[in-house]
Amino acid sequence: MNPPLAEPPATNGGTPRPTDEELARRRTAVGELGHELRALVDAAVRTTAPDATLRHVADHVRRLTAELTGGGQRVRAEIPAVDEFPGGPRMYSPVTGPGSPLAPPVEVVPEAAGLVGRCVLGIAHEGPPGYAHGGMSAMLLDELMGHACAAAGAPAMTISLRLRYHGPVPVGTPLRIAARVARTEGRKLHVDGSIATEATPDTALVTAEAVFVAPDPARLRALFPHLPATP
Ligand SMILES: CCCCCCCC/C=C\CCCCCCCC(=O)SCCNC(=O)CCNC(=O)[C@H](O)C(C)(C)COP(=O)(O)OP(=O)(O)OC[C@H]1O[C@@H](n2cnc3c(N)ncnc32)[C@H](O)[C@@H]1OP(=O)(O)O
């Protein structure tokens, strides 16, 4: 398995590391913006307001976007100051991130045999009317299965993901996503997952089998140049 990662450096590109209090404040603010953006996305895909209202709102949103981009931007592969990668919070994850307008977001808790995630998908996540897009189910499972690897001590990347869609996943309904590492084989982890509703947790709507690989240390450095140095 890969060696543990060292503490992050005290500075990040000349910027002093935030204190715990600053970090907590920032995460709260990131979560508040994410929450409002998700409400905006939901309203945008459900609205029946007249065209003039859509244009008016688009003008407002354009101004808000300019306000956010004015204060500086994170570049590709840079790890956000509010995150701890790997193994800690990822505020902008499109699945679990409280700061992401794309995320349901899923809340992940450990359970005896692995992990369980809970969320409610919205109309923005729809494929067939009233049901989740199949790619959304794949994304939820991929992420949860990745978390199961990290929880088992081996942060890893998906090399294969096979899904079976047994029944459609309803939107607007509390869901339960389960993931567990079934077996490991060197750096490879074989992981099982499923999605069901909270109301009928024993009826799997989607099942998944995946293989993850914990990258070799040299590959890891090449893929994630912003990771803190290993000891
Ligand atoms: C401190 C650790 C940090 C690790 C990073 C963790 C990230 C997750 C963090 C936080 C969890 C949050 C949750 C996220 C969840 C979402 C997951 C995703 O969406 S991941 C994105 C989609 N997946 C990719 O983009 C991978 C693309 N593949 C690769 O980049 C490489 O294959 C990689 C890095 C995974 C492995 O590369 P190598 O160089 O370390 O390992 P080699 O030697 O190539 O392979 C090892 C074994 O696996 C087999 N293998 C590799 N790739 C295979 C493939 N595509 N199909 C079949 N077998 C494959 C090889 O044949 C080899 O097997 P033999 O030991 O010979 O038996």
The ligand as a Tripos MOL2 file, in Angstrom:
@<TRIPOS>MOLECULE
LIG
   67    69     1     0     0
SMALL
NO_CHARGES

@<TRIPOS>ATOM
      1 C1         -2.7460    9.1020   -1.6430 C.3       1 LIG1
      2 C2         -3.5090    8.4090   -2.7000 C.3       1 LIG1
      3 C3         -4.3610    9.2820   -3.5620 C.3       1 LIG1
      4 C4         -4.9140    8.4420   -4.6740 C.3       1 LIG1
      5 C5         -5.8900    9.1370   -5.5100 C.3       1 LIG1
      6 C6         -7.2280    8.8500   -5.0150 C.3       1 LIG1
      7 C7         -8.2660    9.5200   -5.8470 C.3       1 LIG1
      8 C8         -9.5870    9.3810   -5.1070 C.3       1 LIG1
      9 C9         -9.5810   10.2400   -3.9260 C.2       1 LIG1
     10 C10       -10.5610   10.2980   -3.0500 C.2       1 LIG1
     11 C11       -11.7420    9.4450   -3.0560 C.3       1 LIG1
     12 C12       -12.9290   10.1980   -3.4390 C.3       1 LIG1
     13 C13       -13.8180    9.3130   -4.2250 C.3       1 LIG1
     14 C14       -13.5510    9.5270   -5.6590 C.3       1 LIG1
     15 C15       -14.2120    8.4240   -6.3950 C.3       1 LIG1
     16 C16       -14.2340    8.6950   -7.8230 C.3       1 LIG1
     17 C17       -13.3080    7.7660   -8.4960 C.3       1 LIG1
     18 C18       -12.9910    8.2580   -9.8440 C.2       1 LIG1
     19 O1        -13.8100    8.7710  -10.5280 O.2       1 LIG1
     20 S1        -11.4020    8.0760  -10.3760 S.3       1 LIG1
     21 C19       -11.4840    8.7180  -12.0360 C.3       1 LIG1
     22 C20       -11.6850    7.6390  -13.0670 C.3       1 LIG1
     23 N1        -10.5430    6.7690  -13.1220 N.am      1 LIG1
     24 C21        -9.3980    7.1140  -13.7630 C.2       1 LIG1
     25 O2         -9.2820    8.1560  -14.3580 O.2       1 LIG1
     26 C22        -8.2670    6.1280  -13.6620 C.3       1 LIG1
     27 C23        -7.5150    5.9900  -14.9690 C.3       1 LIG1
     28 N2         -6.4400    5.0350  -14.7700 N.am      1 LIG1
     29 C24        -5.2070    5.3950  -14.3470 C.2       1 LIG1
     30 O3         -4.9120    6.5840  -14.2510 O.2       1 LIG1
     31 C25        -4.2540    4.2800  -13.9800 C.3       1 LIG1
     32 O4         -4.7610    3.0640  -14.4520 O.3       1 LIG1
     33 C26        -4.0800    4.1830  -12.4300 C.3       1 LIG1
     34 C27        -3.4420    5.4640  -11.8760 C.3       1 LIG1
     35 C28        -5.4070    3.9100  -11.7130 C.3       1 LIG1
     36 C29        -3.1720    2.9900  -12.1020 C.3       1 LIG1
     37 O5         -1.9430    3.2280  -12.6650 O.3       1 LIG1
     38 P1         -0.6160    2.6060  -11.9870 P.3       1 LIG1
     39 O6          0.5070    2.9740  -12.8850 O.co2     1 LIG1
     40 O7         -0.5040    2.9800  -10.5490 O.co2     1 LIG1
     41 O8         -0.9230    1.0570  -11.9690 O.3       1 LIG1
     42 P2         -0.7460    0.0020  -13.1380 P.3       1 LIG1
     43 O9          0.5780   -0.6320  -12.9100 O.co2     1 LIG1
     44 O10        -1.0500    0.6320  -14.4600 O.co2     1 LIG1
     45 O11        -1.9510   -1.0020  -12.7980 O.3       1 LIG1
     46 C30        -2.0050   -1.7740  -11.6020 C.3       1 LIG1
     47 C31        -2.8270   -2.9940  -11.8930 C.3       1 LIG1
     48 O12        -4.1400   -2.6360  -12.3640 O.3       1 LIG1
     49 C32        -4.3260   -3.1220  -13.7220 C.3       1 LIG1
     50 N3         -5.0010   -2.0970  -14.4980 N.ar      1 LIG1
     51 C33        -4.7040   -0.7880  -14.5650 C.ar      1 LIG1
     52 N4         -5.5640   -0.1310  -15.3270 N.ar      1 LIG1
     53 C34        -6.4510   -1.0660  -15.7730 C.ar      1 LIG1
     54 C35        -7.6040   -0.9860  -16.5880 C.ar      1 LIG1
     55 N5         -8.0250    0.1640  -17.0840 N.pl3     1 LIG1
     56 N6         -8.2840   -2.1430  -16.8160 N.ar      1 LIG1
     57 C36        -7.8730   -3.3210  -16.2690 C.ar      1 LIG1
     58 N7         -6.7900   -3.4290  -15.4620 N.ar      1 LIG1
     59 C37        -6.0930   -2.3260  -15.2440 C.ar      1 LIG1
     60 C38        -2.9270   -3.3640  -14.2600 C.3       1 LIG1
     61 O13        -2.9320   -4.3360  -15.2680 O.3       1 LIG1
     62 C39        -2.2240   -3.8400  -13.0210 C.3       1 LIG1
     63 O14        -2.6560   -5.1910  -12.7750 O.3       1 LIG1
     64 P3         -1.5930   -6.3260  -12.3910 P.3       1 LIG1
     65 O15        -0.8790   -5.8390  -11.1310 O.co2     1 LIG1
     66 O16        -0.6820   -6.4070  -13.6140 O.co2     1 LIG1
     67 O17        -2.4410   -7.5590  -12.1660 O.co2     1 LIG1
@<TRIPOS>BOND
     1     1     2 1
     2     2     3 1
     3     3     4 1
     4     4     5 1
     5     5     6 1
     6     6     7 1
     7     7     8 1
     8     8     9 1
     9     9    10 2
    10    10    11 1
    11    11    12 1
    12    12    13 1
    13    13    14 1
    14    14    15 1
    15    15    16 1
    16    16    17 1
    17    17    18 1
    18    18    19 2
    19    18    20 1
    20    20    21 1
    21    21    22 1
    22    22    23 1
    23    23    24 1
    24    24    25 2
    25    24    26 1
    26    26    27 1
    27    27    28 1
    28    28    29 1
    29    29    30 2
    30    29    31 1
    31    31    32 1
    32    31    33 1
    33    33    34 1
    34    33    35 1
    35    33    36 1
    36    36    37 1
    37    37    38 1
    38    38    39 2
    39    38    40 1
    40    38    41 1
    41    41    42 1
    42    42    43 2
    43    42    44 1
    44    42    45 1
    45    45    46 1
    46    46    47 1
    47    47    48 1
    48    47    62 1
    49    48    49 1
    50    49    50 1
    51    49    60 1
    52    50    51 ar
    53    50    59 ar
    54    51    52 ar
    55    52    53 ar
    56    53    54 ar
    57    53    59 ar
    58    54    55 1
    59    54    56 ar
    60    56    57 ar
    61    57    58 ar
    62    58    59 ar
    63    60    61 1
    64    60    62 1
    65    62    63 1
    66    63    64 1
    67    64    65 2
    68    64    66 1
    69    64    67 1
@<TRIPOS>SUBSTRUCTURE
     1 LIG1         1 GROUP 0 **** ****
